[in-house]
Amino acid sequence: MNRVKFPVTAVLLFVAGVGLAGCTKAQAKVAPDQPPLDVPAPPPRNVEATEVEPPLPSTPVSEEPATRPAPVGPRPVPAAQRPEPARPEPARADVQPVEAPKPADETKGPPPGPLQTTPVAREAQVERNIQDLLTRATANLNRVDYRNLNADARTQYDQAKRFISQAQEALREKNLVFATNLADKANTLAAQLPGR
C-alpha cells in the first residue's frame, strides 16, 4: 500500500483559504438605491395655561396712594372661561345626618351585647340546630378509638374537639352565626374519622 503524503503546509493553506472564504461572505448588503426612512415630525404640544389666582390678604388692606404702580401678576381670566366652583349637593330628605359617636359613660352600666343578626323568632330554632350539630359531632367522636389513629387523624380529632368547645362558647355568648359555622366544621371533621 502506498500512502500519499500531503505536505502539512498544503493542508494548512487549504484550511486557511476555506476559513477566509467564509469570512468574506459575512458582510451586510446595502442597497444604495433605497432612500433613508422618513421620520415623522413630533405632534404639536398643546399646553393649557393655568391661571393662578392671587391669595387673598389675611389682614385688612389700608388705602394706598394712587401713585403707586399696579403690581405685576397673572392676568385675570374672563368670567366665560372660569370654571364654576363645585356646589354642595342639597340635603336629601330620606338621608339622615350621621352623628358622631358619643364617649361611653362608665356610670351607665355594662356595654351592649353582640350585634343581633338572627331575628328573635328564629333564635330558638337556630340554637336547636346548633345543639343537634354538636350532639352529632360528639357522637361521631365518641365512636372513634383515639389510640388507633395516625398522626393526621389525631390532629383532625383534636381540631373537631376544639371546634365543639368554641361553638359551645359562642352559643353561650349568643353569637349564633359563628357557633353555627364552628358546629358544622366540627360535625364534618368528626364524620370523616374512622370508627372503631
C-alpha positions as CSV (number, residue, x, y, z in Angstrom):
1,M,0.0,0.0,0.0
2,N,1.3,3.3,-1.0
3,R,0.4,6.2,1.1
4,V,0.2,9.6,-0.4
5,K,1.7,12.2,1.9
6,F,0.5,15.7,1.7
7,P,2.7,18.3,2.9
8,V,1.5,19.9,6.1
9,T,1.7,23.4,4.6
10,A,-0.7,22.4,1.8
11,V,-3.3,21.3,4.3
12,L,-2.9,24.5,6.4
13,L,-3.2,26.6,3.3
14,F,-6.4,24.8,2.3
15,V,-7.9,25.3,5.8
16,A,-6.9,28.9,5.9
17,G,-8.4,29.5,2.4
18,V,-11.7,27.9,3.4
19,G,-11.8,30.0,6.6
20,L,-11.1,33.2,4.7
21,A,-13.7,32.5,2.1
22,G,-16.4,32.1,4.7
23,C,-15.4,35.4,6.4
24,T,-15.6,37.3,3.2
25,K,-19.3,36.5,2.6
26,A,-20.5,37.7,6.1
27,Q,-21.0,41.3,5.1
28,A,-24.3,43.2,5.1
29,K,-25.6,44.2,1.7
30,V,-26.5,47.8,1.3
31,A,-28.9,48.9,-1.4
32,P,-27.8,52.3,-2.5
33,D,-31.0,53.0,-4.5
34,Q,-33.2,53.0,-1.4
35,P,-33.9,56.4,0.3
36,P,-33.5,56.6,4.1
37,L,-36.6,56.1,6.2
38,D,-38.8,59.1,6.7
39,V,-39.2,60.0,10.4
40,P,-42.5,61.8,11.1
41,A,-42.4,65.2,12.8
42,P,-43.4,65.2,16.5
43,P,-47.0,66.2,17.2
44,P,-47.6,69.8,18.3
45,R,-47.7,70.3,22.0
46,N,-50.9,71.6,23.4
47,V,-50.2,73.2,26.7
48,E,-53.0,74.6,28.7
49,A,-52.1,77.7,30.7
50,T,-53.4,77.6,34.2
51,E,-54.1,80.9,35.8
52,V,-53.1,81.2,39.5
53,E,-55.4,83.5,41.5
54,P,-53.5,85.7,43.9
55,P,-54.1,84.7,47.6
56,L,-56.5,86.9,49.5
57,P,-54.8,89.0,52.1
58,S,-55.4,87.9,55.7
59,T,-55.2,91.4,57.2
60,P,-57.3,94.3,56.0
61,V,-55.5,96.4,53.4
62,S,-55.4,100.1,54.1
63,E,-55.9,102.6,51.4
64,E,-52.8,103.1,49.4
65,P,-51.9,106.2,47.4
66,A,-52.9,106.1,43.7
67,T,-49.4,107.0,42.6
68,R,-48.1,103.5,43.4
69,P,-47.7,101.3,40.2
70,A,-50.0,98.4,39.8
71,P,-48.5,95.0,40.8
72,V,-47.5,92.7,38.0
73,G,-49.2,89.3,38.3
74,P,-51.2,86.9,36.4
75,R,-53.9,88.2,34.1
76,P,-57.5,87.7,35.3
77,V,-59.4,85.1,33.5
78,P,-62.6,86.3,31.8
79,A,-65.8,85.1,33.5
80,A,-66.8,83.0,30.5
81,Q,-63.6,80.9,30.8
82,R,-63.6,80.4,34.6
83,P,-64.6,77.0,35.8
84,E,-67.7,77.1,38.1
85,P,-66.9,76.2,41.7
86,A,-68.3,73.0,42.9
87,R,-71.7,73.4,44.6
88,P,-72.6,71.3,47.5
89,E,-75.4,68.9,46.9
90,P,-78.7,69.8,48.5
91,A,-79.6,67.6,51.5
92,R,-82.0,64.8,50.6
93,A,-85.0,64.3,52.9
94,D,-84.5,60.5,53.1
95,V,-80.9,60.6,54.3
96,Q,-80.4,61.1,58.0
97,P,-77.3,63.0,59.1
98,V,-74.7,60.9,60.8
99,E,-74.0,61.8,64.4
100,A,-70.6,61.5,65.9
101,P,-70.3,58.7,68.5
102,K,-70.6,59.9,72.0
103,P,-68.0,58.9,74.5
104,A,-69.1,56.0,76.7
105,D,-70.0,57.0,80.2
106,E,-68.7,54.4,82.7
107,T,-71.5,55.1,85.2
108,K,-74.3,53.9,82.8
109,G,-73.6,50.2,83.1
110,P,-72.1,47.4,81.0
111,P,-71.6,47.8,77.3
112,P,-74.3,46.4,75.0
113,G,-74.1,42.8,73.9
114,P,-73.0,41.5,70.5
115,L,-74.9,42.5,67.4
116,Q,-78.1,40.6,66.9
117,T,-78.1,39.2,63.3
118,T,-80.7,36.5,63.8
119,P,-84.4,37.5,64.4
120,V,-85.6,36.7,67.8
121,A,-88.4,34.5,66.5
122,R,-85.8,32.2,64.7
123,E,-83.2,32.3,67.5
124,A,-84.6,29.3,69.4
125,Q,-84.7,27.2,66.1
126,V,-81.1,28.2,65.3
127,E,-79.9,27.3,68.8
128,R,-81.6,23.8,68.5
129,N,-79.9,23.3,65.1
130,I,-76.5,24.1,66.6
131,Q,-77.1,21.8,69.5
132,D,-78.1,19.0,67.1
133,L,-74.9,19.5,65.1
134,L,-72.8,19.5,68.3
135,T,-74.6,16.3,69.5
136,R,-73.9,14.5,66.2
137,A,-70.2,15.7,66.2
138,T,-69.7,14.5,69.8
139,A,-71.4,11.1,69.0
140,N,-69.1,10.7,66.0
141,L,-66.0,11.5,68.1
142,N,-67.2,9.0,70.8
143,R,-67.2,6.1,68.3
144,V,-63.5,6.8,67.4
145,D,-60.7,5.0,69.2
146,Y,-58.1,7.7,69.6
147,R,-55.2,5.2,70.3
148,N,-55.6,3.6,66.9
149,L,-55.5,6.9,64.9
150,N,-52.4,8.0,62.9
151,A,-50.9,11.5,63.4
152,D,-53.1,13.2,60.8
153,A,-56.3,11.6,62.1
154,R,-55.3,12.6,65.7
155,T,-54.9,16.2,64.6
156,Q,-58.3,16.1,62.9
157,Y,-59.8,14.6,66.1
158,D,-58.3,17.3,68.3
159,Q,-59.4,20.1,65.9
160,A,-63.0,18.7,65.9
161,K,-62.9,18.8,69.8
162,R,-61.7,22.4,69.7
163,F,-64.4,23.4,67.3
164,I,-67.1,21.8,69.6
165,S,-65.8,23.8,72.6
166,Q,-65.5,27.0,70.7
167,A,-69.1,26.5,69.3
168,Q,-70.4,26.0,72.8
169,E,-68.7,29.2,74.0
170,A,-70.1,31.2,71.0
171,L,-73.6,29.7,71.7
172,R,-73.3,31.0,75.3
173,E,-72.4,34.4,74.0
174,K,-75.3,34.3,71.6
175,N,-73.0,34.6,68.6
176,L,-75.2,32.2,66.6
177,V,-73.6,32.7,63.2
178,F,-70.1,31.9,64.5
179,A,-71.5,29.0,66.6
180,T,-73.3,27.5,63.5
181,N,-70.1,27.7,61.5
182,L,-68.0,26.0,64.2
183,A,-70.5,23.3,64.9
184,D,-70.8,22.5,61.1
185,K,-67.0,22.2,60.9
186,A,-66.8,20.0,64.0
187,N,-69.5,17.7,62.6
188,T,-67.8,17.5,59.2
189,L,-64.4,16.6,60.7
190,A,-65.8,14.1,63.2
191,A,-67.8,12.3,60.5
192,Q,-64.7,11.8,58.4
193,L,-62.8,9.9,61.2
194,P,-62.8,6.1,61.0
195,G,-65.0,4.3,63.6
196,R,-64.0,1.5,66.0
